[in-house]
Amino acid sequence: MTAMNAPENGVAVRMYRHGHGDCFLLAFPRDDGGDPVYVLIDCGYKPGSQKFLSHEKSIGEIVKHIGEATDHRIDLMIVTHEHQDHVNGIWKKKNPYFEAFTIQEAWFAWTEDPNDALANDLRKKHSDQLLSLLEARKQLAIAVGPDNSVVHRLDDLLSLEIGDTKNGTEEELFAAAKNPTKSTNKQAIKLVKQKAATKRGVKYLSPGSRPVDVHGTGGIRAYVLGPPRNEDLLTDEDPVGDESFPQERSNGHGLTFAAAAKAHADNEAESVSPFRSSYCIPADRAMGYMARGRDDIDIDFFNQHYGQYPDSVDADLSSEVFGNVEWRRIDGEWLFSAGTLALKLNRGINNTSLVLAFELPKSKKVLLFVGDAQRGNWISWADNEWLDDGKTVTAKDLLARTVLYKCGHHGSHNATLAGTTDDDYANLSWMGLGQASGEFTSMINAVNEWAMTKNDPPWRHPLKSIRDALDKKCQGRVFQTDTEPQKPEDVSTTTWEDFMSRVTINELFFEYSIEDK
């Protein structure tokens, strides 16, 4: 194994192909002519996704390869956000993956800053939501059984927040939510911070602040676009109107809790009840009985304890007769509320993704890494401006000069916005314009076959319409974990060979070199 080299002028970007998750190793030339400056952006994956690859590799093999490629020295480690598929390759209970590495410096979003009041408030809210979701999951498992697909779906979402949930007891899950020492994700963050603190230290980055120098590179710097310091935007997930790509009859979440519950019983209403069917009557059925005057139903009992059936469209439903007993009823909503809470919890973290635009010093080409940033994060970028040598730099300018786009959130429906160059919000059309258009390339960390097995409807990673748009805009220069770039018919052989001359493909990674000229 030889070290990863950097081009004389430019950058080599290595995208590891270990599963459904992010792990990028960048090599920049060092300003003193020494060994390359190594920048690692995230290291994680979704367990099980690697089994759908023809070249199945463990995360341990990937970390070993990174260590050999860098001589176990990471000059800068960037953690975009605290989700399993971005950090679970960093720490484990015995022999942590990155224990043997030195980490010279680490960058996190401002949301990880322990001295930031808003960040602390957001973490407190997130922790409370997590504990509530765990309680809902516990009650749900009692009601419908631990093998119910809805319970499994919640476990998948919980694993994003905590780490591995498949082998843990409920007590261990609660302990992980309450105590950072029990959470794989938080231990990964802690390890990175501890290592960097003994060297050049940890930086917490906010959007719009001055560009941040990548130490030792002699001019490489990063513009911080997100996450926004706005709680409403952090929870704003879904595209609106023309911001959305066509979605193939799915909202992209893969979260149909009712359908999942129904799959485990003939009667949906009974399947979501925490009681045996012999002890309950669904509310709509009971009201129907009362309306028809069934002799075997004690109407007075229902009226007194569960609400009088309104016999007129003019009935005052807010009155004590009708409105005072809603709390006595038990319906399926408690089940679906767990899904709603899970969605809220999930998007609260994805939108905290640190978004960075790396600018090469000579050509001013830009490499855009967005983590899992979704709608609210994207919408905020247009508000950022930077003053550089007396000139104003905008997000639109940076995206226009982008030659490499790390596709957001595995290519999901809400992590790449559609639009035009005339729109006032950041979108795919803003990227790769002018001279950058002939070089614009994208990388998607997705194992499509695995993602399509996850739910009904499935996780559409990547969404076909987004993948098609990238193929067209990139003229085939798209790297996806499970597929290699393919030459389009309308691209000349000479042009394609020039592109492929800067590409290395093997079972472990794609490597792509970008020249700074």
N, C-alpha and C positions, 0 to 999 in steps of 0.2 A: 504494500500500500504506500503510495506516495502522497505528499502533501498537496492540498488544493492550491493551484496557482492563480494569480491575478494577471489579467492582461497588462501590458506595459502602460497603456492609457485606457481606462474604463473600469469595468466591473464584470466579474463572473458571478452568476446567480445559479445556485444549485437548489432545486426543488426536490425534496425527498419523496419517494413513491412508496411509502410504508402503509398507507391506508387513508381513511377519510379523516384528514386533519392536516394542520399546518406545521411545516418545518422547513425553513429556508436558511441556507448558509450563503452569505455574500463574501466575496474576496476582493478587496480594493488594494491597489498598489500602495505600499508604504512610502511616505514622503522622504525617508532617509535611505531608500533602496533596500531595506531589509525584508524580512518575511512579510507576507501580505497582512493587511488588517482584516481580521475575520469578524463578521457581524452575523449573529444568529437571531433570527426572528421566529419565536415560538418553537415548541417541540412537543407535539401531542397528536393523538389520533383516537378514533372511536373503536374500542375493542370489538373484534369480530369482523370489521370491515376488511382487514388484510386477507381474510380467508377467501375473499372473492377475487383476489388477484392471482394471476398465473405465476407470479414471482413472490409468493408470500414471504415476508420478512418480519421479524419481531422488532419491537421498538428498541430492545437491547442491542440488536445488530446495527440498527441505525445510529444509536448513540456511540457505539464502538467505532463505527465508520467516521463519524464526526470527530471523535477524539483523535483518530489516526490522521485525518485530513488536516487538523489544526494543531497537532502536537498538544492537544488538551488545553489550548489557550484560546479563549474567546475574548477578543478585545472589547466587543460591545454586544450585550445580550438585551434584546427587546422582547418584552412580553406584552402583547397587544391587549389581552384581557384574560380574566380568570375563568376559563372554561376548559373542561376535560380535554377536548380535542386540540387544545393549544398548549397545555402544560403537563399532561400526565406522563410525558417522557423525560421529565426532569427529576422527579423524586419517587422513591418507593421506600417502604418501611425498612427493609434490609438492603444494605449496599445501594444507596441512592444512585441513580443513573449518572448524575453529574458530580458526584463526590470527588472524582479525581481531576476535575477541570478547575482552572483558574479563570475567573471572570473579572476583567479589568474594570468594567463599567456596565451599569444597567439602566435602561430607560423604561419607565412606566407612564401611564396616563395619570393626570392629576387626581383621578378617582381612587388611586391607590395611596395617595399621600396621607399619612397619619396625622399631619398637622393642618389639613385642609378641613374647615368646618363643614362645608357642603358635602365633601366626600365622606366624612364621618357620619353625617346625617343619612346619606344614601345607603351606606353600609348597614346602619342600624335598621332602616326600613327593610332592606333586603334580607337581613337576618331574621327579622320578625316574619316576613312572608315565607321564608324557607321553613321555619318551624311550623307555621300554619299548614303549609303544604305537606310536611311530613305527618302531621296529625291527621290531615284528610286522607293521606295515603294509608295510614294505619287503620282508620275506620273503614275505608273502602275495601281493604284486604279482608277484613272481618266479614263484611257484607256480601261480597261477591267472590271471595276466594283469592288467594295470592297468585294464582295462575291466570286470572282474568287478564285479557289483553289491555284493558284500561290501566290496571295496576302496573303492568309491564311498561306501558307508555309513560306513566308517571316516573317509574324507575329510570327510564332513559333520560328524562329531563332532569331528574335529581342527580344522575351521574354527571351531567354537565356541570352542575353547581358544586358537587362534593368530591367526585372521583368515582371509584368503582363502587356500585351499589349491589352488584349481583351476588356477592359472597358475604355481605354484611347483614347482621340481624337488625331489627328495628331499633334496638337500644343503641347499636353502634352507629346507625344513621343519625339518630338524634344527638349522640355525642359528637359526631363530626360537624353537625350544624352549629352546636353550641361552643365547641372547643376547637380552635384552629389546629391544635396538635393532632387532631383525629381526622383532619381533612387532607386528602392527597393534594388537591388543588392549592390550598393555602400553604401546605408544607413546601410545595414547589416554589411558590412566590417567596417564601421565607428563605429558602436555600439560595436563590439567586441574589436576594438583597444582602444576605450575610456575606456571601463571597465578594460581591462588588464593594461592599462597605470597607473591606480591608485593603482595597486598591484605590481606584479613582472615585468610587462612590456611586450613589444612586441619584438619578434625576427624575423628577415628576414633571411631565410636560403638559402645557396648556395650549390650546389653539390661538393663533395670532401672535404669540410671542416671537421674538427674533429667531431666525433660523439657527439651528443647533449644529455645531461643528462635529463631524465624526473624527475623533482624535487620531492623529497619526496619518491621515490621508492627504494632507496638504490641499484642502479645498472642498472636499465632499461635505455637504451639509444637508440637513433635513428641515423642511418646513412642516410645522405641526398644523394639521387641518382639523382634527377632532380628537377626543369627543367634546361636544359643546358643553359649556357651563350653564345648562338650562335643563331643569328636571323634566319639563314637558317634552322637550325634544328627545331626551334620553329614553322616554317610553313611547315615542312615536315610531311605530314599526312599519306600517303598511303603506305602500305607494298610493297616491290619490290620482284618479283620472288618468291622464296621458302619461303619468310617471311610470305606469306599470306596463311590463311586457305581457303579451298574451299568455294566459295561464292554463290552458289545456284542462278546463273544467275543475281545477283544483285551486284552493287558496294558498297552496304551498306549504301550509303548516303540517299537513298530515295528521291533524288532530280532530278526528271525528269520534268523540267519546261515546255518543249515543250508539253509533254503528258498532263500535268495538264491544260495548256492553251487550248489545242485541245479539251479537254473534254467539253468545254463551247461553242464550235462553230463547225459548219459543215466544214468550211474551215479554216485550221490552219493559213494560211497566213493572212486572214482577221481578225482572232481572236486576233492576236498579234499586229494589227495596231492601232495606236492612232486615226485614222480617219475612217469615215464611208466608206464602200466598194465602194460606188458610186464615191468617190473622189480619188481613188487610183488604180494603176495597179502594182501588184508585179513585181519586176525587171526582174525575169526570164521569166515571161509571156510577158512583154513589149519587151524584146530582141528577143523573139520568133516571135512576130508580125513583128518586123523590118526585121528579117531574111527572113520571107516569103513575105515581101513587101506588107503588108496589105494596101489597098487603104484608109481605114478610119483612119489610124494612121499617124499623122504628124511626119514623120521620122526626118526631119530637126530640129523640136522642141526638140525631144528627144536627138538627137545628140548634140545639142548646150547646153542643160541644164542638161542632165543626163548621158552623155557619149556615144560616138559613138559605135555602135555595131561592134566588130571586125570581119571582113569578111575573115581573114586569120589567120592561126595558127602561122604565123610569125609576126603578128602585135606586135608593141612595146607598151605593156600595161602600161609602165612607162611614156610614152610621155604625153604631155599636152592634146592631143586629148582624150586619154582614162583615164588618171590618175588624171586629175585636178578637176573632178566633183564628186568624190566618196562621198564627204561630203554632197552633195545635196540630196542624196538618204536616204530614211527612210525604214528600214527593221525590221525584228523581233529581231535582235541582241540586241537591247536596253533592251528587256525583259529578255533575257537569261543572259545578263551581270549582272543583279541584283542577279541572282542565283549564278553566279561565285563569285561576291563580298561577298555574304552571306556565301558561303563556306569558303572563305579566312578569313573572320572575325571570323567564328566559330572555325576553326582550330588554329587560332592565340591564342585563349584563352585555348582550351583544352590542348595544349602542354605546357602551363605554369603551369600545375598541379604540386604541391609539391609532390614528391615521397619519401616516408620514409620506411626504413626497421628497425623495432623495434627489438632489440636483448635482449632476456632474459639472465640474468647474469650467471646462473648455467649451464643450458643445451646448451646455445648459439643458441637456436631455434630462428627463425626469423618470424616476421609478416610483410608482405609486403602490403602497402597501396599505390596505384598508382593514385588515383583520376581518371581523364579521359585521362591520358598520352597516346599519340599516337606515331606513328613510330619514329619521330625525337627525342622524349624524350627517348624512349627505346634504340635507337641506341647509345645514348650518355652515357649510364650507364657504358659500358665496359671501358670507359676512366678514371673512378674514382678509386682511391686507397687511403687507409687509413693506417697509421702506428699505430699499437696497441701493446704496450709492446715489441717493437722491431720487431714485425711481420707485414708483409704486408697483409692487408685485401682487397680483390677485390670484385667487384659486383658479379662475378661468384660464389665466395665463399658464399656470403650472400644469393644469390638465391638458391644455393644448400641446404642451411640450412633452407629454408623457409618451414614452416608448415601451414601457412595461407596466402592465396592470395586473396586480394580484387580485383576481376576481373575488369579490366579497362573499363570505359565507357559503362556500362551495357552489356558487352559482345559483343560489336560491332566489325566489321571486322578489324578495324585498331588499336585496343587498346589491343590486345594480339597477339604477333608475334609467328609464327610457326618457326620451325627449329630443329636443333639437338644439342647435347651437344658439338659437335666439332665446331659448328659455332662460329665466333668471335663477334657476337652480342647477346644481351640478348633475350631470347625467353622462351617459356613455358617449353621446355626440360631442361633448366638450373635449374628449380625449383624442390624442393622436392626430393633430391637425397639421397642415403645412408640411414642412420637411419631416416631421415625426410620423406622418401617415404611412410612409413606405417602410417603416421599421416597427410600427405598433404591434405589440405581442402581448398575449395574455397567458396566465397560469391559473389553473383551476384545481384545487385540492379536493377531488371528489372521486368516489368509487360508485358509479351510477347503479350498477347491479345490486350492490349492498343497500344503497339508499332506497331503492324501489321495493325492497322487502320489508321496510320498517313499519309501515302503517297502511291503513286503508281510509282515505287515499294516501299514497306513499309520499315520502320525501322526494321531491323532484329536483335532485341535485345532480347535475345542473338542470335548471329549467330549459327545455328544448329551445324555446324562443330566444333565450339569452345566449345559449351556446351557438345558435344559428347566427345571431347578430354579431357575436364575437368572431366567428369563422369568417363572416363577410368583411367585417372591418379590419381584421388582422390578416386577411388573405391567406387563411390556413395556418397562421403562426400561433396556434393554440396548443399549450401543453396541458393535458389532463391526466391525473394520476394513473388512470387505467387505459389511456389511449395515447398513441403517439401522433404528432402533427402529420397531416396528410396534405399533399400538394393539390390545390384546386386546378381544374382544367384551364382556367383563364390566367394562370400564373405561369410565366415562362420558366423553362428549365434552368436558364442562367440565373434568374432571380431566386429561384428556390434553392439552387445549389449554393449560392452565396449565403443565404440564410442558414442552411444546414451545415456549412463549413464552420459555423460558430456554435454548433450544438453537439453535445455528447449525450447519448442515450444508453442507459443500461437498466438492469432490474432495480437498482437502488435509487437512482435519481435521474432527473433531467438536468443538464447544465447548459446554460446559455450565456455567451459573452456579448457584452455591449461595448462598443468602442466609443471613447470620448474624443471625438474629432468632428 
